[in-house]
Amino acid sequence: MKNTTVVHLGFVIALALGLGWSMAQGAPIYDSGTASIVHDADLAVGGAPEASVASFAIPPYPPSPLQYPSNVLSKTVDEDTSTSTAEGGIGEVTWPTVFGLAFPGGTGVEQDDTAGLFTASASLLFTFTATWDIDVGGFGPPLWAGAVFPLEGEVGSGGGSVELRVSASFASATHGSLRDPITNPLYSNSTPGPFFIGVSDLVWVVPPKDGLPDGDVVTISGTVEFRAKSGSGGPSSIRIPGGEYAGIPEPCTIVLLALAAPALIRRRRRG
């Protein structure tokens, strides 16, 4: 299910597997994971201002400090200057009924190019792979897998745009692919002005009747990229709301919110 609905969350379990209504299951155990981050001020220009964080071990959520603290990249020609600002981090969440990867509030990118020195969007790109072991008792069924992102920001007038691009796969050593990969873009907006929205792509996993057996290994891998293209009349930005280190609710709350997402979308569509 891929759709959009307004949600007011100060956190995000961005990429996750979760239980449906199963009453008996083993606990997932986080094994290992690595990620890298690249901040590019202008995707179209080779040698444009760029900063990166080489491969690092994914820590428990929330990451402290952020793996990529707030940073400004700039380009100056004569007396004109264009900039891109970004910050972000990634962490793993492992609870008895849901596990996955999370990004703290504030993660995102802005581009201010009213001077017209950049050609294309600014980007904050996360590349990751993480694995979990399934403990005795198995996990599920039923199960869902997917992504949930609350987003906020602003699209600059005069040709601005923003995108959230997610390319992620969910695989089990026993069952292989658990769902069709999430494909790009998960969100795109070129309408000038501020926005606050939630986007999601949640589906029941395949095979729905089996669940994950004990001893199984699950891998979540792919990329998450925030893109912002300034307009001639103002900067553009896209980020996860909530500020740095937004709080995480109790495990039961996150599961209810995650499972409620499809119902919220259906109610919006009927209205």
LOLUMSE-822964 format. One line per field, with one value per residue: x negated, y, z negated of N, C-alpha, C in turn; residue in one letter; residue number from 1. Coordinates in Angstrom, 3 decimals. Layout:
n_x	c(X,...)
n_y	c(Y,...)
n_z	c(Z,...)
ca_x	c(X,...)
ca_y	c(Y,...)
ca_z	c(Z,...)
c_x	c(X,...)
c_y	c(Y,...)
c_z	c(Z,...)
type	c(a,...)
seq	c(NUM,...)
***
This chain:
n_x	c(-0.846,-0.818,-0.751,0.394,0.859,1.890,-0.029,-0.900,-3.664,-6.504,-8.668,-10.200,-9.931,-11.494,-12.049,-10.846,-9.983,-7.070,-4.832,-1.537,1.327,0.460,0.073,-1.994,-5.449,-8.978,-11.744,-13.168,-16.657,-19.125,-21.755,-23.992,-25.057,-25.752,-26.346,-26.524,-27.010,-26.290,-26.539,-25.578,-25.902,-25.068,-23.781,-24.223,-26.720,-29.990,-32.476,-31.267,-30.490,-30.830,-30.327,-31.086,-30.405,-32.205,-31.762,-30.112,-29.351,-25.989,-24.298,-22.287,-19.042,-18.277,-20.817,-23.726,-26.399,-24.770,-25.553,-26.063,-26.446,-24.914,-25.737,-27.125,-27.410,-28.961,-29.016,-30.711,-30.622,-32.082,-30.408,-28.270,-26.625,-25.737,-24.126,-23.990,-22.459,-22.611,-21.760,-21.877,-21.100,-21.207,-19.740,-19.307,-16.317,-15.039,-12.575,-10.280,-8.088,-8.505,-10.985,-13.710,-15.004,-15.726,-15.374,-16.435,-14.499,-14.799,-16.593,-17.592,-17.662,-18.571,-18.466,-19.697,-19.582,-19.153,-20.829,-21.475,-23.624,-23.863,-23.051,-21.379,-19.476,-20.177,-21.439,-20.961,-22.188,-21.672,-23.173,-22.724,-22.898,-21.506,-21.162,-19.108,-18.660,-16.359,-14.843,-14.293,-11.114,-10.209,-8.870,-5.961,-3.252,-0.747,-2.754,-3.970,-5.711,-7.697,-7.823,-7.598,-7.305,-7.168,-7.128,-8.435,-8.819,-9.737,-8.861,-10.592,-9.611,-9.398,-10.337,-11.226,-11.674,-11.107,-12.132,-11.653,-13.495,-13.394,-14.897,-14.598,-15.063,-13.680,-14.669,-14.655,-16.546,-15.331,-12.881,-13.516,-12.934,-10.805,-8.870,-7.793,-10.372,-10.744,-10.245,-11.448,-10.053,-9.342,-8.101,-7.243,-7.323,-6.436,-5.071,-4.913,-5.595,-5.051,-5.051,-3.615,-3.495,-2.658,-4.140,-3.857,-4.634,-3.451,-3.088,-1.629,-3.728,-5.311,-5.745,-2.383,-1.327,-3.239,-5.213,-8.342,-10.793,-12.466,-15.937,-16.119,-17.427,-17.160,-17.436,-17.657,-18.130,-19.516,-18.831,-18.201,-17.201,-17.196,-16.127,-16.497,-15.613,-16.355,-14.218,-14.072,-13.026,-13.283,-14.593,-14.526,-13.461,-13.567,-12.729,-12.756,-10.340,-10.392,-12.757,-16.132,-16.887,-14.285,-11.701,-11.134,-8.267,-6.673,-7.132,-4.609,-3.097,-4.369,-3.964,-1.164,-0.743,-2.161,-0.770,1.652,1.390,2.186,5.000,5.564,4.957,6.897,9.245,8.902,8.964,11.590,12.924)
n_y	c(-1.172,2.045,5.362,8.626,10.450,12.795,12.943,13.288,13.020,12.745,11.229,8.471,5.190,4.277,2.236,-0.939,-4.139,-5.663,-7.170,-8.432,-9.391,-11.471,-13.576,-15.015,-15.220,-15.321,-13.271,-10.718,-10.318,-7.965,-8.088,-6.985,-3.993,-1.590,1.740,4.576,8.082,10.722,14.082,16.261,19.244,19.898,17.878,17.627,18.479,17.548,17.405,19.330,21.171,18.899,16.535,13.781,10.803,8.085,4.470,3.228,1.618,0.845,2.304,1.767,3.342,6.527,7.867,9.122,11.196,12.809,11.160,12.728,15.805,19.121,20.837,23.150,23.558,25.461,27.610,30.096,32.732,35.491,37.961,36.490,33.873,30.492,27.966,24.787,23.113,20.516,17.790,14.787,11.378,7.849,4.935,1.725,-0.021,-2.343,-4.221,-6.417,-6.765,-5.287,-4.320,-2.496,0.298,3.642,7.204,10.214,13.106,16.126,15.240,15.754,17.942,21.145,23.520,26.588,28.546,30.998,32.644,31.312,29.553,26.805,23.748,21.508,19.458,19.569,16.993,14.554,11.582,8.322,5.181,1.781,-1.327,-3.891,-6.499,-8.944,-11.531,-14.202,-15.282,-18.224,-19.627,-18.161,-15.520,-13.889,-15.550,-12.908,-10.665,-7.338,-5.213,-2.387,1.197,4.248,7.651,10.720,14.031,17.353,20.734,23.117,24.321,26.193,29.156,29.724,27.482,25.546,22.338,19.230,15.971,12.676,9.906,6.507,3.413,0.310,-2.994,-6.022,-8.928,-12.445,-15.147,-17.603,-17.339,-15.702,-12.796,-10.631,-8.861,-6.778,-4.619,-1.335,1.499,4.371,7.738,8.047,10.265,13.354,16.792,19.816,22.103,25.420,26.611,25.864,22.510,19.705,16.428,12.920,9.992,6.692,3.221,0.361,-3.117,-6.429,-9.174,-11.617,-15.119,-14.840,-16.632,-18.037,-16.726,-15.930,-18.316,-19.665,-19.026,-17.864,-15.291,-11.897,-9.310,-5.855,-3.569,-0.918,2.389,5.698,8.844,12.312,15.051,18.391,21.125,24.380,27.202,30.017,32.084,31.505,29.345,25.689,22.939,19.772,17.575,15.346,15.902,17.302,17.900,17.513,14.301,13.346,12.066,8.573,6.561,4.201,0.642,-0.621,1.501,2.416,0.203,0.145,2.578,2.140,-0.035,1.180,2.876,2.043,1.978,4.626,5.798,4.620,5.715,8.393,8.302,7.487,9.728)
n_z	c(0.000,1.028,0.360,-0.703,-3.727,-6.201,-9.084,-12.516,-13.877,-16.008,-15.530,-13.782,-12.703,-10.208,-8.294,-8.490,-9.989,-11.258,-13.695,-13.053,-14.322,-15.811,-18.665,-19.765,-19.689,-18.902,-19.936,-17.878,-17.220,-17.087,-14.815,-13.132,-11.384,-8.812,-7.618,-5.389,-4.602,-2.372,-1.537,0.872,2.588,5.143,7.411,10.136,10.870,11.256,8.791,7.296,4.242,1.604,-1.039,-3.167,-5.105,-5.919,-5.824,-8.695,-11.840,-12.522,-15.157,-18.206,-18.176,-19.668,-17.483,-18.973,-19.191,-16.313,-13.263,-11.040,-11.709,-11.683,-8.745,-6.436,-3.003,-0.472,2.433,4.126,6.403,7.746,6.100,5.325,3.537,3.098,1.152,-0.622,-3.239,-5.620,-7.815,-9.811,-10.851,-11.678,-13.123,-14.745,-15.615,-17.828,-18.958,-20.742,-18.995,-16.696,-14.359,-12.899,-10.993,-11.948,-11.666,-13.102,-14.195,-12.365,-10.463,-7.178,-4.225,-2.849,-0.200,0.869,3.441,4.700,6.003,8.292,8.844,8.715,10.461,10.203,7.842,4.290,2.100,-0.480,-1.236,-2.413,-2.675,-3.355,-5.190,-7.156,-9.595,-11.258,-13.670,-14.117,-17.009,-19.128,-18.660,-16.596,-14.436,-14.092,-12.227,-11.416,-9.343,-8.656,-6.369,-5.610,-4.979,-6.804,-6.827,-8.367,-7.138,-6.688,-5.497,-2.960,0.256,2.558,4.320,7.881,9.395,7.556,5.823,4.030,2.901,1.553,1.776,1.793,1.805,1.051,-0.233,-1.631,-3.044,-3.692,-4.977,-4.862,-3.368,-1.232,0.753,-1.039,-0.311,2.447,3.603,2.157,4.117,6.007,6.645,3.134,2.207,3.724,4.513,5.996,5.561,4.656,1.323,-2.238,-3.661,-5.386,-5.966,-5.875,-4.590,-3.316,-2.795,-3.189,-3.492,-3.726,-4.440,-2.261,-2.507,-3.664,-5.551,-6.943,-8.571,-10.232,-10.787,-13.760,-14.002,-11.518,-9.332,-8.811,-6.452,-5.937,-3.441,-1.390,-0.131,-1.369,-0.417,-0.673,1.197,2.352,4.322,4.897,5.502,7.741,6.329,3.652,0.981,0.872,-1.178,-2.900,-5.460,-8.339,-10.791,-14.153,-15.449,-16.721,-17.970,-18.549,-20.692,-21.475,-21.558,-23.835,-23.157,-22.569,-21.678,-19.323,-17.699,-17.465,-16.159,-13.783,-12.689,-12.397,-10.292,-7.563,-7.947,-8.559,-6.112,-4.464,-5.548,-4.922,-2.127,-1.654,-2.512)
ca_x	c(0.000,-1.619,0.160,0.005,1.851,1.288,-0.255,-1.623,-4.584,-7.798,-9.642,-9.867,-10.566,-11.373,-12.040,-10.611,-9.129,-6.302,-3.797,-0.147,2.056,-0.032,-0.079,-3.168,-6.574,-10.275,-12.190,-14.253,-17.912,-19.943,-23.051,-24.968,-24.657,-26.635,-25.742,-27.369,-26.223,-26.884,-25.825,-26.016,-25.214,-24.563,-23.961,-24.537,-28.054,-31.112,-33.356,-30.498,-30.705,-30.355,-30.894,-30.629,-30.793,-32.510,-31.006,-30.165,-28.416,-24.716,-24.092,-20.885,-18.385,-18.728,-22.268,-24.204,-25.833,-24.429,-26.711,-26.326,-25.906,-24.564,-26.886,-26.770,-28.285,-28.688,-29.720,-30.712,-31.120,-32.083,-29.837,-27.088,-26.861,-24.653,-24.465,-23.158,-22.613,-22.041,-22.161,-21.118,-21.649,-20.461,-19.919,-18.461,-15.318,-14.725,-11.626,-9.704,-7.086,-8.880,-12.405,-14.026,-15.935,-15.042,-16.111,-15.955,-13.941,-15.802,-17.333,-17.126,-18.565,-18.052,-19.290,-19.384,-20.290,-18.531,-21.863,-21.531,-24.958,-23.745,-22.290,-20.398,-19.106,-21.071,-21.065,-21.523,-22.003,-22.059,-23.266,-22.748,-22.484,-21.429,-20.613,-18.562,-18.434,-15.069,-15.070,-13.447,-9.694,-9.846,-8.351,-4.738,-2.585,-1.157,-3.781,-3.992,-7.042,-7.624,-8.404,-6.710,-8.080,-6.593,-8.014,-8.075,-9.781,-9.169,-9.273,-10.823,-8.916,-10.251,-10.969,-11.736,-11.077,-11.706,-11.835,-12.174,-13.730,-13.680,-15.082,-14.902,-14.593,-13.521,-14.927,-14.794,-17.363,-14.430,-11.844,-13.947,-12.339,-9.578,-7.920,-8.396,-11.207,-10.232,-10.879,-11.480,-10.249,-8.260,-7.397,-7.737,-6.487,-6.954,-4.129,-5.558,-5.016,-5.400,-4.287,-3.748,-2.770,-3.208,-4.114,-4.084,-4.534,-3.357,-2.385,-1.801,-4.861,-5.122,-4.378,-1.673,-0.867,-4.325,-6.036,-9.781,-11.136,-13.631,-17.179,-16.115,-18.172,-16.467,-18.280,-17.062,-19.237,-19.117,-19.190,-17.209,-17.794,-16.427,-16.570,-15.862,-16.046,-15.930,-13.605,-14.720,-12.452,-13.482,-15.168,-13.672,-13.972,-12.780,-13.333,-11.871,-10.037,-10.531,-13.989,-17.128,-16.647,-12.871,-11.486,-10.538,-7.243,-6.787,-6.990,-3.228,-2.596,-4.895,-3.321,0.194,-0.815,-2.599,0.316,2.784,1.144,3.070,6.375,5.650,4.969,8.195,10.259,8.696,9.385,13.041,13.454)
ca_y	c(0.000,3.255,6.475,9.682,10.945,13.687,12.351,14.195,12.175,13.348,10.169,7.609,3.924,4.508,0.972,-1.871,-5.314,-5.674,-8.172,-8.033,-9.656,-12.716,-13.524,-15.772,-15.028,-15.115,-11.889,-10.458,-9.918,-7.204,-8.711,-5.963,-3.143,-0.491,2.791,5.703,9.282,11.688,15.348,16.859,20.517,20.008,16.544,17.636,19.014,16.820,18.280,20.322,20.997,17.595,16.023,12.403,10.023,6.738,3.390,3.152,0.669,1.459,2.160,1.841,4.639,7.535,8.017,10.260,12.315,12.519,10.815,13.892,17.017,20.195,21.283,24.016,23.561,26.698,27.943,31.542,33.266,36.946,38.293,35.655,32.616,29.520,27.045,23.644,22.744,19.195,17.062,13.548,10.194,6.604,3.986,0.526,-0.232,-3.767,-4.490,-7.750,-6.847,-4.490,-4.002,-1.789,1.421,4.891,8.443,11.184,14.356,17.073,14.671,16.265,18.803,22.394,24.199,28.001,28.860,32.139,33.254,30.571,28.969,25.351,23.262,20.479,19.369,19.130,15.643,13.871,10.176,7.253,3.830,0.964,-2.733,-4.317,-7.846,-9.377,-12.964,-14.518,-16.150,-19.413,-19.310,-17.526,-14.145,-13.913,-14.586,-12.281,-9.641,-6.293,-4.647,-1.181,2.464,5.319,8.875,12.056,14.986,18.761,21.551,24.171,24.357,27.564,29.611,29.891,26.250,24.668,21.012,18.344,14.546,11.621,8.754,5.320,2.164,-0.602,-4.380,-6.779,-10.308,-13.477,-16.275,-18.736,-17.080,-14.804,-11.465,-10.628,-7.974,-6.047,-3.517,0.035,2.160,5.830,8.399,7.826,11.541,14.395,17.978,21.006,23.189,26.369,26.806,24.874,21.263,18.767,15.279,11.596,9.076,5.319,2.088,-0.778,-4.267,-7.704,-9.839,-12.883,-15.644,-14.302,-17.628,-18.781,-16.020,-16.157,-19.378,-19.409,-19.230,-17.108,-14.038,-10.911,-8.188,-4.657,-2.873,0.010,3.793,6.731,10.092,13.550,15.979,19.706,22.027,25.742,27.994,31.327,33.012,31.105,28.018,24.515,22.053,18.587,16.958,14.688,16.889,16.915,18.364,16.495,13.311,13.272,10.945,7.326,6.101,2.816,-0.297,-0.880,2.667,2.441,-0.857,0.577,3.626,1.561,-0.831,2.056,3.700,1.729,2.358,6.077,6.105,4.237,6.680,9.624,8.086,7.460,11.061)
ca_z	c(0.000,1.147,0.392,-1.616,-4.654,-7.184,-10.394,-13.399,-14.628,-16.264,-15.413,-12.651,-12.412,-8.781,-7.557,-9.590,-9.972,-12.489,-13.835,-12.914,-15.558,-16.393,-20.117,-20.205,-18.793,-19.489,-19.801,-16.938,-17.845,-16.139,-14.573,-12.761,-10.273,-8.467,-6.798,-4.994,-4.331,-1.445,-1.361,2.135,2.770,6.522,7.971,11.562,11.123,10.699,8.036,6.545,2.804,1.137,-2.280,-3.348,-6.278,-5.453,-6.442,-10.153,-12.434,-12.888,-16.603,-18.624,-18.050,-18.716,-17.394,-19.757,-18.447,-14.923,-12.428,-10.189,-12.341,-10.759,-7.956,-5.305,-1.835,0.249,3.671,4.310,7.670,7.566,4.801,5.113,2.827,2.956,0.061,-0.992,-4.646,-5.898,-9.015,-9.894,-11.493,-11.504,-14.214,-14.665,-16.662,-17.951,-20.015,-20.555,-17.932,-15.528,-14.264,-11.670,-11.006,-12.254,-11.421,-14.086,-13.743,-11.883,-9.341,-5.893,-3.450,-2.301,0.799,1.096,4.682,5.377,6.848,9.552,9.072,8.797,11.611,9.830,6.432,3.223,1.686,-1.650,-0.859,-3.329,-2.120,-4.571,-5.246,-8.550,-9.730,-12.539,-13.853,-14.721,-18.160,-19.275,-18.673,-15.337,-14.444,-13.306,-11.361,-10.157,-9.427,-7.646,-6.125,-4.807,-5.395,-7.240,-6.990,-8.446,-6.464,-6.658,-4.781,-2.130,1.657,2.961,5.519,9.048,9.874,6.506,5.671,3.032,3.071,0.694,2.639,0.984,2.539,-0.057,-0.108,-2.862,-2.627,-4.714,-4.533,-4.633,-2.366,-0.173,0.674,-1.827,0.345,3.558,3.102,2.179,5.250,5.995,5.344,2.186,2.110,4.615,4.387,6.669,5.302,3.731,0.002,-3.262,-3.671,-6.504,-5.427,-6.135,-3.456,-3.775,-1.874,-4.104,-2.922,-4.410,-3.816,-1.564,-2.496,-4.815,-6.519,-7.550,-9.524,-10.143,-11.730,-14.590,-13.268,-10.283,-9.326,-7.993,-6.041,-5.342,-2.785,-0.347,-0.275,-1.630,0.045,-0.727,2.233,2.362,5.389,4.613,6.545,7.919,5.376,2.262,0.784,0.658,-2.222,-3.258,-6.640,-9.297,-11.829,-15.552,-16.067,-16.983,-19.011,-18.921,-21.595,-20.994,-22.490,-24.277,-22.040,-22.177,-20.956,-17.962,-16.924,-17.135,-15.143,-12.518,-12.132,-12.108,-9.105,-6.437,-8.250,-8.412,-4.683,-3.898,-5.962,-4.159,-0.747,-1.584,-2.749)
c_x	c(-0.887,-0.686,-0.350,1.166,1.159,1.175,-1.061,-2.481,-5.886,-8.913,-9.320,-10.649,-10.469,-11.227,-11.918,-9.843,-8.376,-5.274,-2.435,0.566,1.620,-0.258,-1.337,-4.287,-7.870,-10.696,-13.235,-15.483,-18.760,-21.321,-24.108,-24.421,-25.666,-25.891,-26.813,-26.466,-26.995,-25.965,-26.418,-25.211,-24.552,-24.832,-24.455,-25.985,-29.108,-32.048,-32.626,-30.797,-30.056,-31.050,-30.331,-31.113,-30.989,-31.751,-31.224,-29.150,-27.152,-24.463,-22.610,-20.349,-18.090,-20.252,-22.717,-25.719,-25.383,-25.686,-27.066,-25.703,-25.709,-25.794,-26.396,-27.843,-27.946,-29.524,-29.590,-31.320,-30.956,-31.519,-28.587,-27.474,-25.592,-25.079,-23.527,-23.494,-21.956,-22.515,-21.383,-21.856,-20.743,-20.744,-19.002,-17.527,-14.956,-13.860,-11.000,-8.753,-7.387,-10.383,-12.680,-15.023,-15.164,-15.979,-15.575,-15.368,-15.044,-16.600,-16.752,-18.116,-17.824,-19.010,-18.780,-20.222,-19.586,-19.538,-22.031,-22.870,-24.938,-22.870,-21.147,-20.171,-20.309,-20.550,-21.727,-21.176,-22.539,-22.086,-23.489,-22.462,-22.527,-20.752,-20.149,-18.424,-17.081,-15.270,-14.094,-11.984,-9.240,-9.265,-7.156,-4.224,-1.411,-2.187,-3.546,-5.419,-6.899,-8.228,-7.311,-7.571,-7.163,-7.602,-7.497,-9.144,-9.070,-9.728,-9.400,-10.087,-9.907,-11.023,-11.546,-11.038,-11.784,-11.306,-12.362,-12.280,-14.184,-13.791,-15.537,-14.331,-14.585,-13.658,-15.123,-15.646,-16.493,-13.496,-12.318,-13.300,-10.993,-8.497,-8.600,-9.236,-10.448,-10.981,-10.667,-10.424,-9.089,-7.445,-8.056,-6.784,-7.158,-5.992,-4.726,-4.812,-5.430,-4.550,-4.575,-2.888,-3.411,-3.102,-4.447,-3.991,-4.610,-2.571,-2.561,-2.888,-4.434,-6.147,-3.639,-1.339,-2.000,-5.057,-7.506,-10.183,-12.329,-14.895,-17.247,-16.949,-17.482,-17.409,-17.436,-18.210,-18.702,-19.618,-17.963,-17.871,-16.778,-16.996,-15.786,-16.475,-15.468,-15.172,-14.347,-14.223,-12.633,-14.019,-14.102,-14.314,-13.021,-13.483,-12.281,-11.594,-10.393,-11.787,-14.909,-16.699,-15.210,-12.617,-10.857,-9.478,-7.513,-6.567,-5.547,-2.670,-3.080,-4.241,-1.908,0.188,-1.190,-1.474,1.523,2.606,2.037,4.518,6.566,5.733,6.323,9.274,10.138,9.216,10.904,13.649,13.251)
c_y	c(1.228,4.431,7.542,10.039,11.856,12.959,13.335,13.346,12.927,12.341,9.395,6.314,3.824,3.223,-0.144,-3.101,-5.331,-6.784,-7.582,-8.270,-10.974,-12.559,-14.231,-15.586,-14.994,-13.683,-11.777,-9.980,-9.200,-7.848,-7.649,-5.127,-2.041,0.507,3.807,6.854,10.170,12.899,16.029,18.135,20.637,18.688,16.551,18.008,18.154,17.768,19.387,20.149,19.721,17.233,14.628,11.838,8.595,5.705,3.314,2.131,1.405,1.227,2.030,3.253,5.209,7.609,9.263,10.219,11.879,12.163,11.933,15.118,18.123,20.783,22.088,23.895,24.792,26.806,29.444,31.898,34.782,37.256,37.477,34.342,31.781,28.489,25.841,23.270,21.389,18.690,15.754,12.430,9.004,5.684,2.796,0.488,-1.702,-3.975,-5.862,-7.855,-5.989,-4.275,-3.347,-0.678,2.716,6.071,9.508,12.423,15.350,16.561,15.183,17.235,20.055,22.901,25.627,28.467,29.983,32.883,32.525,29.946,27.452,24.974,22.335,20.489,19.132,17.796,15.273,12.406,9.249,5.935,2.879,-0.503,-3.157,-5.675,-8.112,-10.903,-13.164,-15.582,-17.334,-18.987,-18.647,-16.139,-14.097,-15.340,-13.896,-11.189,-8.571,-5.791,-3.387,0.029,3.441,6.548,10.068,13.046,16.405,19.512,22.618,24.065,25.815,27.921,29.768,28.646,25.339,23.318,20.263,16.912,13.755,10.380,7.577,4.120,1.130,-1.987,-5.044,-8.251,-11.208,-14.605,-17.479,-18.506,-16.270,-13.443,-11.521,-9.733,-7.374,-4.910,-2.195,0.782,3.666,6.458,8.069,9.104,12.552,15.580,19.155,22.188,24.160,26.491,25.717,23.610,20.508,17.579,13.988,10.744,7.680,4.340,0.842,-1.899,-5.469,-8.482,-11.125,-13.875,-15.246,-15.329,-18.264,-18.046,-16.345,-17.200,-18.996,-19.806,-18.480,-15.837,-13.091,-9.750,-7.076,-3.853,-1.914,1.414,4.621,8.053,11.235,14.493,17.286,20.552,23.409,26.336,29.314,32.336,32.632,29.694,26.938,23.627,20.895,17.904,16.171,15.668,16.394,17.410,17.210,15.608,13.312,11.996,9.747,6.897,4.675,1.870,-0.523,0.295,2.683,1.365,-0.436,1.654,3.047,0.758,0.034,2.805,3.332,2.135,3.852,6.468,5.771,5.247,7.969,9.447,8.064,8.849,11.951)
c_z	c(0.000,1.303,-0.540,-2.509,-5.641,-8.508,-11.215,-14.337,-14.838,-16.151,-14.154,-12.740,-10.897,-7.989,-8.573,-9.163,-11.293,-12.488,-13.542,-14.217,-16.197,-17.892,-20.611,-19.195,-19.587,-19.256,-18.700,-17.711,-16.803,-16.041,-14.277,-11.619,-10.044,-7.589,-6.418,-4.603,-3.366,-1.344,-0.140,2.363,4.137,7.232,9.413,11.854,10.449,9.991,7.304,5.060,2.300,-0.155,-2.497,-4.676,-5.797,-6.283,-7.955,-10.640,-12.856,-14.380,-16.939,-18.453,-19.441,-18.659,-18.149,-19.839,-17.055,-14.139,-11.456,-10.846,-11.316,-10.080,-6.757,-4.229,-0.999,1.514,3.884,5.662,7.602,6.177,4.481,4.436,2.792,1.917,0.026,-2.430,-4.875,-7.250,-9.043,-10.599,-11.247,-12.685,-14.034,-15.860,-16.672,-19.178,-19.770,-19.371,-16.719,-15.541,-12.927,-11.888,-11.186,-12.029,-12.365,-13.441,-13.394,-10.711,-8.028,-5.282,-2.986,-1.238,0.973,2.278,5.426,6.247,8.172,9.869,9.185,9.986,11.210,8.326,5.536,2.693,0.363,-1.486,-1.939,-2.554,-3.294,-4.275,-6.708,-8.624,-11.160,-12.521,-14.532,-15.793,-18.165,-19.420,-17.395,-15.538,-13.508,-13.152,-12.069,-10.398,-8.365,-7.497,-5.305,-5.462,-5.790,-7.515,-7.192,-7.870,-6.631,-5.876,-3.985,-0.721,2.072,4.240,6.667,9.425,8.826,6.473,4.557,3.353,1.879,1.567,1.761,1.900,1.523,0.208,-1.473,-2.497,-3.838,-4.154,-4.205,-3.449,-1.168,-0.350,-0.054,-1.230,1.565,2.996,3.130,3.270,5.201,6.896,4.421,1.997,3.035,4.550,5.085,6.527,4.291,2.407,-0.965,-3.127,-4.961,-6.146,-5.907,-4.889,-3.947,-2.617,-2.748,-3.447,-3.839,-3.678,-3.137,-2.114,-3.766,-5.891,-7.326,-8.666,-9.300,-11.177,-12.597,-13.824,-11.955,-10.449,-8.350,-7.708,-5.448,-4.742,-1.728,-0.601,-0.636,-1.278,-0.040,0.330,2.146,3.464,5.104,5.796,6.679,6.902,3.930,2.146,0.664,-0.393,-2.433,-4.411,-7.421,-10.428,-13.221,-16.213,-16.379,-18.137,-19.500,-19.710,-20.917,-21.997,-22.935,-23.096,-21.611,-21.372,-19.521,-17.112,-16.542,-16.062,-13.790,-11.870,-11.792,-10.796,-7.919,-6.688,-8.115,-6.949,-4.077,-4.278,-5.179,-2.731,-0.636,-1.736,-1.558)
type	c(m,k,n,t,t,v,v,h,l,g,f,v,i,a,l,a,l,g,l,g,w,s,m,a,q,g,a,p,i,y,d,s,g,t,a,s,i,v,h,d,a,d,l,a,v,g,g,a,p,e,a,s,v,a,s,f,a,i,p,p,y,p,p,s,p,l,q,y,p,s,n,v,l,s,k,t,v,d,e,d,t,s,t,s,t,a,e,g,g,i,g,e,v,t,w,p,t,v,f,g,l,a,f,p,g,g,t,g,v,e,q,d,d,t,a,g,l,f,t,a,s,a,s,l,l,f,t,f,t,a,t,w,d,i,d,v,g,g,f,g,p,p,l,w,a,g,a,v,f,p,l,e,g,e,v,g,s,g,g,g,s,v,e,l,r,v,s,a,s,f,a,s,a,t,h,g,s,l,r,d,p,i,t,n,p,l,y,s,n,s,t,p,g,p,f,f,i,g,v,s,d,l,v,w,v,v,p,p,k,d,g,l,p,d,g,d,v,v,t,i,s,g,t,v,e,f,r,a,k,s,g,s,g,g,p,s,s,i,r,i,p,g,g,e,y,a,g,i,p,e,p,c,t,i,v,l,l,a,l,a,a,p,a,l,i,r,r,r,r,r,g)
seq	c(1,2,3,4,5,6,7,8,9,10,11,12,13,14,15,16,17,18,19,20,21,22,23,24,25,26,27,28,29,30,31,32,33,34,35,36,37,38,39,40,41,42,43,44,45,46,47,48,49,50,51,52,53,54,55,56,57,58,59,60,61,62,63,64,65,66,67,68,69,70,71,72,73,74,75,76,77,78,79,80,81,82,83,84,85,86,87,88,89,90,91,92,93,94,95,96,97,98,99,100,101,102,103,104,105,106,107,108,109,110,111,112,113,114,115,116,117,118,119,120,121,122,123,124,125,126,127,128,129,130,131,132,133,134,135,136,137,138,139,140,141,142,143,144,145,146,147,148,149,150,151,152,153,154,155,156,157,158,159,160,161,162,163,164,165,166,167,168,169,170,171,172,173,174,175,176,177,178,179,180,181,182,183,184,185,186,187,188,189,190,191,192,193,194,195,196,197,198,199,200,201,202,203,204,205,206,207,208,209,210,211,212,213,214,215,216,217,218,219,220,221,222,223,224,225,226,227,228,229,230,231,232,233,234,235,236,237,238,239,240,241,242,243,244,245,246,247,248,249,250,251,252,253,254,255,256,257,258,259,260,261,262,263,264,265,266,267,268,269,270,271)
***
